[in-house]
Amino acid sequence: MDNSIILKAADNVRILSAAMVEKAKSGHPGGAMGAATAITLLFAEFLRFDPKNPQWEARDRFLMDPGHMSPLLYAELVLTGRLSLEDLKNFRQFGSITSGHPELSVEHGVENSSGPLGLGQGMAVGVAIAERYKVAQFGDILSHKTVVLVSDGGIQEEIAYGVGRVAGHLKLSNLIFFYDANGVQLSCETKDVMDQDFKKQYESWGFRVLEADGENVDELRTAFKAAYAETERPTIIIGHTTMAKGAVGAAGESFEGKVSTHGQPLSGAGASTEETVRRLGGNAENPFEIFPEVKKAFDERLKELEKIAAEWKAKKADWDAKNPEKAATIQSWLSGKSIQLNLKDLEQKEGVATRNSSGTVLSYLAKNYKNIICSSADLSNSDQTQKFLNETRIMTPGDFGGAFVQVGVAELTMGAIACGLALHGGLYPICATFFVFSDFMKPVIRMAALQGLPVKYVFTHDSFRVGEDGPTHQPIEHETQIRLLEDLMKEDGRSQMLVLRPADPAETSVAWEMAFENTDSPTALILTRQKVGSLPCPQGSSRYAEAAKCRKGAYVVSDNTPAGKNPDLTFVANGSDVYLEHEAAEVLRKEGKNVRVVSMISPKLFTLQDKAYRDSIIVPWTPVFALSSGLPVLFKDVVGGFGKVAGLERFGASAPASVLEKKFGYEPAAVVEQAKAYLAEFAQSVADFKKANG
């Protein structure tokens, strides 16, 4: 496009950005106005997409890191026909597609949900890795660029280090950062908090670093051309922009570069939205308009893009004919149908840690499915993802044929990359670390849940039984924390996340099946380091068949209660605590008690079952004793009115696991004593209730 049209369109974007924030009385206009010229040029001349097919597999991806700059993206999406002016008028309103921070909607041109700063650039690295992996599998027919907008805040977040290191190390030449360097952030100028040499910083990570005046179309065009032509390394374009470019007060005084324009409507900063719109060439009475010459230019661009997409489609048809097997595989991957696992015949060793059982599954997955990408935070030989790696190889610069991403000690970066792999479509990412280190990943696990991404998390070393490593490495509160995401519900009544803590090898196999059946939310598997005992299996059944009952969240592992009678006591637990309770139950059974043992792999999943099933597992108003390796609150919703929950309400300690089990009361004899004390408490509670209620 002619430079004058680009500048006119950029002013149009500034007007729309300022107007939608002003109308909503909420938002961040300054950054959107500052980066408008660069991003308008990007959409006008460089981004390749199909106006008729938002899901086009070869489209360039544009990801947002700074979600607060959403007015900028929304305005560009109006110019390119994905959103309407009416959508902009509903900015930040309930039910609107134009939310305060963009939420994933490929149909409307939003490639990722923009959450906490820094995560978007990590997702972009994942998208770029996914593209390189698919190109390694199928060739350049699926090649494209990934462009991500980053801001000062995203550069400051610690994840920027991990993202820069990994992208540079892998030489992701298909990745382009545009850094909106406007010198202003929400509460201060950037010079108040940083003064490093960004050029040297990114060059040290292996990036090609380009700089451009954010208002000079020729400089910006040259930079984007170079970035798109780059074949050896990732590129960052440092765009020297001006916060709130074009903003003025009622008397025409400049409000450009002011901190106050970052996070509130221009009127709140003391500027005049009306006068700003006039100065930028718009209609102050109705700023929600597209300039005729801008509309004409972008309509022509869309026609060009349709032609580009059509040419690719013809090329792809020819490629399909010459590569029928690969074409069928691509179609299968992109169909939206998940991998269907049936692991009933997969041989699992008994008496091993569930992390080892998981490793057996991971080995099977690597051998049999090529659209699974695995990663570990430098713990593959401990979290057993090494079993996956043994069947493939790590991705290296210039060789993306392997299906394992080595990220180093960088859980948050790994989690963001996993989101990007899932966003790209057709790939199923697995990422692993010790459970206690899930603390590093909480923001990105939440974003995976919010975006409905089928990321699989492998969290090993699941309890205080980690032992000598001490309380810093012993997860106590973590299972309760991560299960809070299970309590968040989708509109269809399903959980925003699935969290599974299997009790033995068979349950671990079933848990992996459940993870891949869960296609629109993340799944976490919580696994032991220590060996677990073999749970009983009724005659005529198989341990796998019994474990498959855990699909409803809970099932009966063992029970000596005669037909037609209620249990004297029901034990509830998950993970390694199930076998512990089974051992305690055997003691009580020898003393004449009817005791049921329930394995509850997911309390929330159990509560979502119909009442008849729940009552068949836990009989209402009977004694129920639940034991957790972490906080006792874990089972509070399932034990009933007079039920008892027990667990740890302290940090762990450094000692062998066997010593800690004795000290903390996680031995059969100790559980028996707790159960007996509870039964006496239950009897008293019932008597008190009857007395109080006649």
C-alpha positions, 0 to 999 in steps of 0.5 A: 500500500501507499505510505499515505494510506498506511498512515491514514489507516493507522490514524483510523486505528488510533481513533477506534482504539481511543473511542472504544476505550472512551465508550467503555469507560475502561481500557488502555488506549495509549499503547494501542495508539502508539503501535498502530502504524507498525501493526497496521503495516503488518496486517496490510502487507505481511500477514498471510491469512485466508479471509474466507477460512480463518482456520487455514492451516498455512496462515501466519499467526499473530499472537498478543502478549500485552492483552491490555493493547486489545483495542489495537488488535480489534481495530485491525480485525475490523479493517480485515473483516473479522470484526464489526464496528458494532463489536468495537462499540461493545468493547469490554461488555458482557458477552462481547467478543471484544473483551478487555483482554483478547480471548481465544477465537480463531474464527474472529482472528484471535489466535490466543488468549492474552493473560498475564504479561509474558505468557503470550510470547511463550505461547508464540514460541510454542506455535513456532516450534509446532510449525517447525515440527510439522514442516519436518514431518510434511515439508514446506507446504505447512510453513508460515511465520509466527509474529508476536506483539510484546511490550515493556511489561512482557520484556520485564517479566521473568519468563522473557528470559526463558522464552528468549533463551529457548527461541534463540537456542532452537534458531526459530527463524519462523518467529518474529517479535515486534517490541513496542518500545514506547518508554512508558508503562502503567505507573512510570516511565520505563527508564525508572525500572530498566536501562539495559541494552536490549539489542545486546540482550537479544543478540546474546540469545541468538536473535537477529535484532532490527530497529525502526522508527515506529512512525516511519513506514519505510523503516518498518517495512524494511524491518518486516521484510528482513524478518520475513526473509530470515532463515537462520534465527528468530528476529526481534524488531524494536519499534521505537513508538510513542505512547498515545500517538496523536492524543491531545487536550481540548486546546490542542496540547499534546498528551503523547508520551504521558504515563497517564494515557496508558491505563485509562480513557484519554478523558481520564488522563486529562486529554480530549477524545473528541479533539484527538479524533478530530486531529486524527481526521475522524468524526468526533460525533461518530468516531466508529467509522472506517475511512473510505480510502482505508476500506478500499485499500484493505478490501483490495488487500483481502482480495490479494489474500484470497488469491494467495490462499487459492494458489496455496490450495491448488498447490496443496491439492497437487501435493496431496495427490503426490503424498496421499499418506502424508495428506491423510495424516495431516487431515487426521491431525487437524480433524479435531479428533483426539487420540483414542487410547485403549491400554488394557493390554499394555503390560504394567509392572506391579509394585512400582511407583506410578511415575514408572507406570506412567513412563510405560505409557509414555514409551507406548505413546512415543512409539505409536503416535507422532502428533504428541510432543513431550517436554520436561523441565530438566527432570526427564530421567526422574519424572520418567518422560525419558521413556518417551525420549528413548523412542524419539529425539530432542529438537535441535537447531535445524532438526525438528524431527524429534518429538521432545523439547528440552527447555532446561529448568524453566517450568513457566516457559515450558508451560507456555510453550505447551499452550502454543503447541496446542494452539497450533492445532493437531498436536498434543503436548505433554509437559512434566516436572515435580509436583511442588514445582507446579507453583512456577506454572500456575499462571499458564496452567490457568491460561490453558484451562481458560483457553480449553487447551488439551495440555497434559501435565505430568506431576511426579513426586506427589507427597511428603514421601519425597523424603530426604529432599525436605519440605521445600520439595514436598507438596502438601497444599498443591493437590488442593490448589490445582483442584480448584481449577476443577471447581471452575465449571464450563457452561455445559457443566463440565470442569475447566480442568481434569486432575487425576491422582491414580492409585496403582499401575492400572489406574495410571493407564486408565488415567492416561486414557482419560487424559486423551479423552479430555479434548477441550481442557487440560489434564494433570496426572499426579504421580508417586516417586515411591512404590505403591502396593498392588490393590486387590482384584475380585476373582473373575475380573482384571485389575485394569477392568476394575481400575476403569471404574475410576472414570466416574471419579471414584469406585469401590476397591475392596469391601467385605460388607454383606449384601443388603447391609451398609458398611460400618466404615468407608475409607476414601483416598487417592494415590498411594493412600488407597493401598494404605487404607486397604491395609488398615481395612484388612486389620479392621475386618479381622476385628469384625468390621464391615469396611469399604475402601474407595479409590477417588482419583478425582473428587470433583469428577465423582461429585458430577455423577448422578446421585444414584451412583454417588450413593452406591459408592458412599452410602449417605449418613454412614461413617466415612473416613477420608485420608489425604497426603496433603490438606484434609480439605481435599475430600470435604465435599464427599464425606457427608455430614458426619464424615471425617477428613484427615491429612497434613496441616503442616509442611513436611520434613527432611527424613526417609519416607518411612520415617515420615510415614511413622511420624505423620501417622501414615502407617496402617496401625495409625490409620486404624487408630484414627478410624476407631477414634472417628467411629466413636466420634461418629456415634456421639455425633449421631446421638447428639443429633438425635437428642437435639432433634427429638 
